[in-house]
């Protein structure tokens, strides 16, 4: 699935090259020349991943990463640091700020795309096209198909995204607010009870496969998907 990736890079040529390659890989690229611009973009809508240059004018990439990691709203955003620094201590410093990966310039588009895919698979698996299976329930993001017990399950786009998120985070309980942030986006303002409506639709669609019981309600907390 297409991920929204924020590119924070002050060199225009590099910023455009990275953005172009991300778009070629099927992602949506947002661009910022410095940490201040990036912060404004993040305040409006959370990206799925940030590609962050170490050496930025004003607030450095390392300091910006620290700020993101200390804010409850942004601490879970995956970060890949981009830098010309190749010393081991520099890499450790970048990782200690909370970066998920570290790419040394110059790098090839193939390496960049591989690192992005690896970090998304690890930190935001719902943004990849990997086939997901929980018990007899299978979801293929690439073909947008869901099958349960071998039967095709017809889902609307929101129910599909909701199921994909739950299947890529099995056994975890998610509050309505968390589901709204991850499935609808934290910049979309809808009632929390909207989640309940779509959970009901999802369960109804799964009923013919007898797998609707996988979607469990945790009283007073939220929902989880469990194969147990």
C-alpha angles and dihedrals in degrees: 000000000000114000126204106235125189114214112202105188129136097202106086096207093052092043092053093045093051092045092049093051092047090053090048088055090054099259130126113241126210117191135212130172095205144008093266092058090044091053091054091051092048091050090057097045135352115242120219091235139002125219101202128191114221096216109055129156112257109356109033123233090247092054091045090052090051091052091050091051094051094052114085091214096053105027094098097054109115113240130200114191118219117202148144089225111107104170115119093236090054090052091049091050091052093048093045090059087063102268114152096211142002128220122191118217130273098047133161124246088242092057092046093051091046092052092046091050092047094050093046091049090052101038106022108020092165087070094060131082093233117135110251126205131182112177109307092343117099130183125188112193093188095060094026090232130143125192130183123190086348093304123119114247116207112214135174117237095262094047089048092054091044093051092045091054093047093047093051090051102041121179092015120119114228125192120226089254092053092049091049091052096047101037105029098025127251091258092062112091111210134139117274089234087067085079091058091053093053093044088056091049090049093051091047091052090051095047096091089057092048088232096110089101089070087077103075130190115222105204114240093002116058139254140319138181114231132174091198 
